[in-house]
Amino acid sequence: MKNRTKAAIAATSCLLLFHSMHIAAEAAPANAAKEVTVLAAAKAPSAAEKKKAVEAEKAKYAKMKKNPGDYYILYVSDKSLNGGEHFSNYLNMYNFKSYEDYMKVASKLKTPVLKRPDGLPEGYKFTKANIEPPILAYGDKYQKEVKAEAKDKAAYLKLIKWTEAGQVDLEFKNGKDAVRLQFSLMSAEIAKKRGQQKGYHFTAADEWDEETKKKSPQSVKNILNIPVRAKILALKKKERPLYNGGVNGS
């Protein structure tokens, strides 16, 4: 009798233990799900936190020492906090007052170097030059990289390292007359949208319409546009951007 009682008690204990284990097993997934939900909710920043993050990144840039050629891209996950745009470009392009200083920087870039024309008329002297980063050529690529690095951040600021000029401008003047050279680097898609001009096109100062002459007299000048493709840079590669150049004179 005692043995039967012990056996019954043991069986009951095992049954209770199994029942407890079963309840714990059922409760574990539910608790885990609740924990994941809580953690996910904790990671999602509020609108106020997002705004604070954006302001912090902009303030960080404002306090930075700006070096010539610096190019930063700011990514904002909520574009309503950035004027309706996910990305903002911050440029500090190169500006030169010396032809020698310009050549020191331009010669280190991988893009063609605009130089003083051999046939420049006597009396024309170098006045200024600038070099901009290749936004039209690689802007989309840079933005994808910045967004990928930002991950789940509400705002992320990145310094872009570039080795090809996006635009170069040279100016030579003789009194009020000026000769301006410009080089632009753009993606094949943008070049296609803008259209490829064949041959040169010359616009004389007296050909401008009267409205332009009144509103923008500084734009009224003789202009010679010469599209250029830099064959020396292996344009056969589809990923290679197209190069356009122009010469403006007045």
C-alpha positions as CSV (number, residue, x, y, z in Angstrom):
1,M,0.0,0.0,0.0
2,K,2.8,2.3,0.9
3,N,4.6,1.5,-2.3
4,R,1.5,2.3,-4.3
5,T,1.0,5.6,-2.5
6,K,4.7,6.6,-3.1
7,A,4.3,5.6,-6.8
8,A,1.1,7.7,-7.1
9,I,2.8,10.7,-5.4
10,A,5.8,10.3,-7.7
11,A,3.6,10.1,-10.8
12,T,1.6,13.2,-9.7
13,S,4.9,15.1,-9.1
14,C,6.1,14.2,-12.5
15,L,2.9,15.3,-14.1
16,L,3.0,18.6,-12.3
17,L,6.6,19.1,-13.2
18,F,5.8,18.4,-16.9
19,H,2.9,20.8,-16.8
20,S,5.1,23.5,-15.3
21,M,7.7,23.0,-18.1
22,H,5.0,23.1,-20.7
23,I,3.6,26.4,-19.4
24,A,7.2,27.9,-19.3
25,A,7.8,26.7,-22.8
26,E,4.7,28.4,-24.1
27,A,5.4,31.6,-22.1
28,A,9.0,31.9,-23.4
29,P,8.2,32.8,-27.0
30,A,5.5,35.2,-25.9
31,N,8.0,36.9,-23.5
32,A,10.6,37.0,-26.2
33,A,8.2,38.6,-28.7
34,K,7.3,41.2,-26.1
35,E,11.0,41.9,-25.5
36,V,11.7,42.3,-29.2
37,T,8.8,44.6,-29.6
38,V,10.0,46.8,-26.6
39,L,13.5,46.9,-28.0
40,A,12.3,47.9,-31.5
41,A,10.1,50.6,-30.0
42,A,13.1,51.9,-28.0
43,K,15.3,52.2,-31.1
44,A,12.8,54.2,-33.1
45,P,13.6,57.9,-32.4
46,S,10.8,60.4,-31.9
47,A,10.2,63.3,-34.2
48,A,11.9,65.6,-31.6
49,E,14.9,63.3,-31.4
50,K,15.2,63.3,-35.2
51,K,15.1,67.0,-35.4
52,K,17.7,67.3,-32.6
53,A,20.0,64.9,-34.5
54,V,19.7,66.9,-37.8
55,E,20.4,70.2,-36.0
56,A,23.4,68.5,-34.2
57,E,25.0,67.4,-37.6
58,K,24.4,70.9,-39.1
59,A,25.9,72.5,-36.1
60,K,28.9,70.2,-36.2
61,Y,29.6,71.3,-39.8
62,A,29.2,74.9,-39.0
63,K,31.9,74.6,-36.3
64,M,34.3,72.7,-38.6
65,K,37.4,74.3,-40.1
66,K,36.7,74.6,-43.8
67,N,39.6,73.6,-46.1
68,P,39.7,74.4,-49.8
69,G,38.2,71.5,-51.7
70,D,36.1,70.1,-48.8
71,Y,32.9,68.5,-49.9
72,Y,30.5,67.1,-47.4
73,I,27.1,65.3,-47.9
74,L,24.5,65.4,-45.1
75,Y,21.9,62.6,-45.1
76,V,18.6,63.1,-43.3
77,S,16.2,60.1,-43.0
78,D,13.2,62.3,-42.6
79,K,13.3,64.8,-45.5
80,S,10.7,67.0,-44.0
81,L,13.4,68.1,-41.5
82,N,15.7,69.1,-44.4
83,G,13.6,71.2,-46.7
84,G,12.0,68.2,-48.4
85,E,15.4,66.6,-49.4
86,H,17.2,63.6,-48.0
87,F,20.6,65.0,-49.0
88,S,22.4,68.4,-48.8
89,N,25.7,69.2,-50.3
90,Y,28.2,71.4,-48.5
91,L,31.0,72.8,-50.8
92,N,34.1,74.8,-50.2
93,M,35.4,74.8,-53.7
94,Y,38.9,75.8,-54.7
95,N,39.3,79.5,-55.6
96,F,42.6,80.7,-57.1
97,K,44.0,84.2,-57.7
98,S,47.3,82.8,-58.9
99,Y,47.7,80.7,-62.1
100,E,50.6,78.8,-60.4
101,D,48.5,77.9,-57.4
102,Y,45.8,76.7,-59.7
103,M,48.1,74.5,-61.7
104,K,49.5,72.9,-58.5
105,V,46.1,71.5,-57.6
106,A,44.7,70.9,-61.1
107,S,47.7,68.8,-62.1
108,K,47.1,66.4,-59.2
109,L,43.6,65.6,-60.4
110,K,42.7,62.7,-62.7
111,T,40.6,64.9,-65.1
112,P,42.1,66.9,-68.0
113,V,43.8,70.1,-67.0
114,L,42.6,73.4,-68.4
115,K,45.7,75.5,-69.2
116,R,46.4,79.0,-70.5
117,P,45.7,78.8,-74.3
118,D,48.8,79.0,-76.5
119,G,47.0,81.4,-78.8
120,L,45.8,83.8,-76.1
121,P,46.0,87.4,-77.6
122,E,48.7,89.6,-76.1
123,G,47.6,91.7,-73.1
124,Y,45.4,89.0,-71.5
125,K,46.3,88.1,-68.0
126,F,45.1,85.4,-65.6
127,T,42.5,86.8,-63.1
128,K,40.9,83.9,-61.4
129,A,40.1,80.1,-61.4
130,N,38.0,77.7,-59.5
131,I,37.6,73.9,-59.2
132,E,34.5,72.1,-58.0
133,P,33.9,68.5,-57.0
134,P,32.3,66.0,-59.4
135,I,28.7,66.3,-58.2
136,L,27.0,65.9,-61.6
137,A,29.2,62.9,-62.4
138,Y,29.2,60.9,-59.2
139,G,26.6,62.6,-57.0
140,D,24.2,59.6,-57.0
141,K,27.0,57.2,-56.2
142,Y,28.2,59.4,-53.3
143,Q,24.6,59.6,-51.9
144,K,24.1,55.9,-51.9
145,E,27.4,55.4,-50.0
146,V,26.4,58.0,-47.4
147,K,23.0,56.5,-46.9
148,A,24.4,53.0,-46.5
149,E,26.9,54.2,-43.9
150,A,24.1,56.2,-42.0
151,K,22.2,52.9,-41.4
152,D,19.5,53.8,-38.9
153,K,20.8,57.2,-38.0
154,A,18.4,60.1,-38.3
155,A,21.2,62.3,-39.7
156,Y,24.7,61.6,-40.9
157,L,27.4,63.9,-42.2
158,K,30.3,62.6,-44.4
159,L,33.4,64.1,-45.9
160,I,33.7,63.0,-49.6
161,K,37.1,62.3,-51.0
162,W,37.3,63.2,-54.7
163,T,40.1,63.0,-57.3
164,E,38.3,64.2,-60.4
165,A,37.2,67.8,-61.0
166,G,33.5,68.3,-61.6
167,Q,33.9,71.8,-63.1
168,V,36.9,74.0,-63.7
169,D,36.7,77.7,-64.7
170,L,39.6,79.9,-65.9
171,E,39.4,83.6,-66.6
172,F,41.9,85.8,-68.5
173,K,41.2,89.6,-68.9
174,N,42.5,92.5,-70.9
175,G,40.8,95.6,-69.5
176,K,37.1,95.0,-69.8
177,D,37.5,92.1,-72.3
178,A,37.6,88.6,-70.9
179,V,38.3,85.0,-72.1
180,R,36.8,82.3,-69.9
181,L,37.5,78.6,-70.2
182,Q,35.2,76.0,-68.6
183,F,35.4,72.3,-68.2
184,S,32.5,70.1,-66.9
185,L,32.4,66.5,-65.9
186,M,29.0,64.8,-65.9
187,S,27.4,61.4,-66.0
188,A,26.4,60.0,-69.4
189,E,22.7,60.2,-68.3
190,I,22.9,63.9,-67.6
191,A,24.9,64.6,-70.8
192,K,22.2,62.8,-72.8
193,K,19.4,64.9,-71.2
194,R,21.3,68.1,-71.9
195,G,22.1,67.0,-75.4
196,Q,25.5,66.8,-77.1
197,Q,26.3,69.8,-79.2
198,K,28.1,69.1,-82.5
199,G,30.8,71.5,-83.6
200,Y,31.3,75.0,-82.1
201,H,28.7,77.7,-81.7
202,F,29.4,81.4,-81.6
203,T,27.0,84.0,-80.2
204,A,27.9,87.7,-80.8
205,A,27.2,90.3,-78.2
206,D,24.7,92.1,-80.5
207,E,22.7,88.9,-81.0
208,W,21.3,88.8,-77.5
209,D,17.7,89.7,-77.0
210,E,16.7,93.2,-75.6
211,E,15.3,91.8,-72.4
212,T,18.6,90.1,-71.5
213,K,20.5,93.2,-72.4
214,K,18.4,95.2,-69.9
215,K,18.1,92.7,-67.1
216,S,21.5,91.0,-67.3
217,P,23.9,93.3,-69.1
218,Q,26.9,91.5,-67.6
219,S,25.8,88.4,-69.5
220,V,25.8,90.2,-72.9
221,K,29.1,89.1,-74.5
222,N,30.7,87.3,-77.3
223,I,30.5,83.6,-76.5
224,L,32.2,80.7,-78.3
225,N,31.1,77.2,-77.1
226,I,33.3,74.2,-78.1
227,P,32.1,70.8,-76.9
228,V,35.1,68.5,-76.1
229,R,35.3,64.8,-75.4
230,A,38.5,63.7,-73.7
231,K,39.3,60.6,-75.8
232,I,42.6,60.2,-73.8
233,L,40.6,59.0,-70.8
234,A,39.2,55.8,-72.3
235,L,35.6,56.8,-72.9
236,K,34.9,53.3,-74.3
237,K,34.2,52.3,-70.7
238,K,30.4,52.7,-70.1
239,E,30.9,53.8,-66.5
240,R,33.2,56.7,-67.6
241,P,31.6,60.1,-67.5
242,L,31.5,62.4,-70.5
243,Y,33.6,65.6,-70.6
244,N,32.4,68.9,-72.0
245,G,34.4,72.1,-72.4
246,G,33.5,75.6,-73.4
247,V,35.3,78.8,-74.2
248,N,33.6,82.2,-73.5
249,G,35.0,85.4,-74.7
250,S,33.9,89.0,-74.6
